[in-house]
Amino acid sequence: MVFLWCHYTLGDIMNSPISIKTQALNLHLRSLKFTKHKRLACAYLALAIVPFVIAQLLGMEFTGVYSSVLGAVNLIAMMVFFMQFPLAGRLKYLPLFANIDWGITKHKQFGKYLGIFFFLHPILIVLPKGFISIDDLWLSIVSVVTSPNMLTGIIAWLTMAVWVLMSIYKDKLNLRYETWRLLHVIGFAIIATLATLHVTTIGSHGQFNHAFNITWWSLYCVSMALLIYNYFIKPRNIKKHPYAINALEKISECDWKLSIKSKTAQSLNYQAGQFVWINTSGNPYNLEQHPFSIVTASQQHKMISFIIRELGDYTSSLSQLELGATVYIDGPYGNMTLEQANLTRGITLIAGGAGIAPILGLLRQLAEQHDPRPIRLIYANHTLDRMVCLYELIALEQTMVDFKLKLVCEHIENNDLLSGRHLVKGFIDLQQIAASVTTQLETQWTFYVCGPESMLTATTGHFKQLGVANNQIHFEQLAF
Ligand SMILES: Cc1cc2nc3c(=O)[nH]c(=O)nc-3n(C[C@H](O)[C@H](O)[C@H](O)COP(=O)(O)OP(=O)(O)OC[C@H]3O[C@@H](n4cnc5c(N)ncnc54)[C@H](O)[C@@H]3O)c2cc1C
């Protein structure tokens, strides 16, 4: 086995046509594998068609191709709407909704599709009248708009349009994240109420067989129960397991290390790479909660630590926290754990800026386990002053069985002591990632990546060029 950390060239893996064909075939075969995400997607789709199946079991009549297809799509869209609640609901114990990264990504994605579909919903319903005559179309529109029965539907439709736009453009609204989140939850609870009233009073399936409405009312009750659980019951349980601030220190130009210790005998059962929502307000019901990754290896769970970068109003006011103050945590969550690399031959960790936190958790865990596999860390920052735990990382090269570190900085000062062996100028690029992998083992390697969105997008492109399959890559996004 030849290791090419320093001398590796891209040509070695990409030159020969045979190697390109073999890579393409391997990639194709691996993409056919039934990965965790594909299993989740299948389970999600199966659940999404439940109301349609119930309608068929209740013997819904065939009313023509257009209205039957539209009816089926309406049923699926309404079910997808209700599934938006558990997708963003921080549910640890239901496997379909426990993968929070997948859940939030799909919640955002389906939210946009639902916004477009529900916007078109009344248009699609009256459209066939337009094929008869313009007068029929006009009469239909007037009767929809003036019918008292349609009021709930019209308010739900308008509110939905505004709330979906507010979600898409949340970063452009001059609102605090917590205010936006509160408005988001209240708005969609109101939309769910109005939409359920609308489908149960106007919906063709409910009119055909009133028993069908039990489906919508049950889904509505479950969604509201979930909100009550998350905002009232869960905080009450969290209150029983308070933590206290044990240490707080500034560890770089813009990063803090926060350590908290359980005030009770109970300690947190987590895996390296996971994160928790932290609430330092002293009130477990307060909505000011922020997700941070645990940087402590999971064996040392009596006290847990976080590395927090100053990015906004909350993270820039950490210095105001007092030692001993009560902290509530909700978690652990997240799936970027070492379980994903159990069977792989080597691991490349890629961190940018604040993304070092979960990556450091994984690295410390690998060090604790005396993992014998080749482990590489590529850690990028704007400047060297923003790097954290540098001495620990350099020391790990000596103490771990096969660990190598590469630091990448956009700006390097002449007096940066580390220039040379560890430190390179620029951004994380294709060559650096390729060089971290042992040749011929590219398909048996696992990559963990955490950092800003621009870095995630760039590395995704590099992975594609290297022929790395999606199931070899594990991401953590630092924003929901
Ligand atoms: C899974 C996960 C793990 C994270 N781990 C770390 C870490 O270990 N270290 C670290 O420095 N940062 C981490 N972050 C980012 C950190 O949560 C945000 O930087 C922080 O919440 C910003 O809060 P603010 O009020 O200072 O900034 P703001 O300017 O209010 O927020 C900046 C952005 O952060 C996001 N954000 C803010 N509040 C929340 C919230 N309550 N829940 C979800 N997203 C929010 C929003 O996208 C917002 O646009 C993580 C984020 C996620 C999603």
PDBQT file of the ligand as one rigid body, heavy atoms in Angstrom, charges set to zero:
ROOT
HETATM    1  C1  LIG A 501     -26.662  21.092  13.398  1.00  0.00    +0.000 C 
HETATM    2  C2  LIG A 501     -25.904  22.359  13.687  1.00  0.00    +0.000 A 
HETATM    3  C3  LIG A 501     -24.746  22.307  14.437  1.00  0.00    +0.000 A 
HETATM    4  C4  LIG A 501     -24.046  23.496  14.691  1.00  0.00    +0.000 A 
HETATM    5  N1  LIG A 501     -22.880  23.417  15.406  1.00  0.00    +0.000 NA
HETATM    6  C5  LIG A 501     -22.187  24.553  15.624  1.00  0.00    +0.000 A 
HETATM    7  C6  LIG A 501     -20.971  24.523  16.380  1.00  0.00    +0.000 A 
HETATM    8  O1  LIG A 501     -20.569  23.490  16.897  1.00  0.00    +0.000 OA
HETATM    9  N2  LIG A 501     -20.302  25.688  16.546  1.00  0.00    +0.000 N 
HETATM   10  C7  LIG A 501     -20.758  26.873  16.020  1.00  0.00    +0.000 A 
HETATM   11  O2  LIG A 501     -20.095  27.889  16.196  1.00  0.00    +0.000 OA
HETATM   12  N3  LIG A 501     -21.909  26.931  15.321  1.00  0.00    +0.000 NA
HETATM   13  C8  LIG A 501     -22.626  25.809  15.116  1.00  0.00    +0.000 A 
HETATM   14  N4  LIG A 501     -23.810  25.884  14.428  1.00  0.00    +0.000 N 
HETATM   15  C9  LIG A 501     -24.287  27.201  13.955  1.00  0.00    +0.000 C 
HETATM   16  C10 LIG A 501     -24.942  27.927  15.116  1.00  0.00    +0.000 C 
HETATM   17  O3  LIG A 501     -26.092  27.241  15.553  1.00  0.00    +0.000 OA
HETATM   18  C11 LIG A 501     -25.349  29.314  14.655  1.00  0.00    +0.000 C 
HETATM   19  O4  LIG A 501     -24.181  29.991  14.283  1.00  0.00    +0.000 OA
HETATM   20  C12 LIG A 501     -25.970  30.089  15.768  1.00  0.00    +0.000 C 
HETATM   21  O5  LIG A 501     -27.191  29.510  16.134  1.00  0.00    +0.000 OA
HETATM   22  C13 LIG A 501     -26.163  31.529  15.282  1.00  0.00    +0.000 C 
HETATM   23  O6  LIG A 501     -26.913  32.232  16.219  1.00  0.00    +0.000 OA
HETATM   24  P1  LIG A 501     -26.774  33.825  16.347  1.00  0.00    +0.000 P 
HETATM   25  O7  LIG A 501     -27.979  34.330  17.041  1.00  0.00    +0.000 OA
HETATM   26  O8  LIG A 501     -25.468  34.163  16.914  1.00  0.00    +0.000 OA
HETATM   27  O9  LIG A 501     -26.742  34.301  14.848  1.00  0.00    +0.000 OA
HETATM   28  P2  LIG A 501     -27.922  34.750  13.909  1.00  0.00    +0.000 P 
HETATM   29  O10 LIG A 501     -27.389  35.827  13.053  1.00  0.00    +0.000 OA
HETATM   30  O11 LIG A 501     -29.178  34.945  14.652  1.00  0.00    +0.000 OA
HETATM   31  O12 LIG A 501     -28.107  33.451  13.020  1.00  0.00    +0.000 OA
HETATM   32  C14 LIG A 501     -27.267  33.134  11.928  1.00  0.00    +0.000 C 
HETATM   33  C15 LIG A 501     -27.890  31.906  11.232  1.00  0.00    +0.000 C 
HETATM   34  O13 LIG A 501     -27.746  30.777  12.107  1.00  0.00    +0.000 OA
HETATM   35  C16 LIG A 501     -28.936  29.984  12.018  1.00  0.00    +0.000 C 
HETATM   36  N5  LIG A 501     -29.571  29.928  13.336  1.00  0.00    +0.000 N 
HETATM   37  C17 LIG A 501     -29.679  30.924  14.246  1.00  0.00    +0.000 A 
HETATM   38  N6  LIG A 501     -30.325  30.502  15.334  1.00  0.00    +0.000 NA
HETATM   39  C18 LIG A 501     -30.635  29.214  15.093  1.00  0.00    +0.000 A 
HETATM   40  C19 LIG A 501     -31.331  28.243  15.816  1.00  0.00    +0.000 A 
HETATM   41  N7  LIG A 501     -31.844  28.510  17.012  1.00  0.00    +0.000 N 
HETATM   42  N8  LIG A 501     -31.505  27.020  15.268  1.00  0.00    +0.000 NA
HETATM   43  C20 LIG A 501     -31.012  26.749  14.044  1.00  0.00    +0.000 A 
HETATM   44  N9  LIG A 501     -30.333  27.612  13.304  1.00  0.00    +0.000 NA
HETATM   45  C21 LIG A 501     -30.150  28.837  13.815  1.00  0.00    +0.000 A 
HETATM   46  C22 LIG A 501     -29.868  30.629  11.020  1.00  0.00    +0.000 C 
HETATM   47  O14 LIG A 501     -29.688  30.007   9.757  1.00  0.00    +0.000 OA
HETATM   48  C23 LIG A 501     -29.401  32.043  10.978  1.00  0.00    +0.000 C 
HETATM   49  O15 LIG A 501     -29.655  32.620   9.732  1.00  0.00    +0.000 OA
HETATM   50  C24 LIG A 501     -24.522  24.721  14.180  1.00  0.00    +0.000 A 
HETATM   51  C25 LIG A 501     -25.715  24.759  13.454  1.00  0.00    +0.000 A 
HETATM   52  C26 LIG A 501     -26.391  23.598  13.201  1.00  0.00    +0.000 A 
HETATM   53  C27 LIG A 501     -27.667  23.655  12.426  1.00  0.00    +0.000 C 
ENDROOT
TORSDOF 0
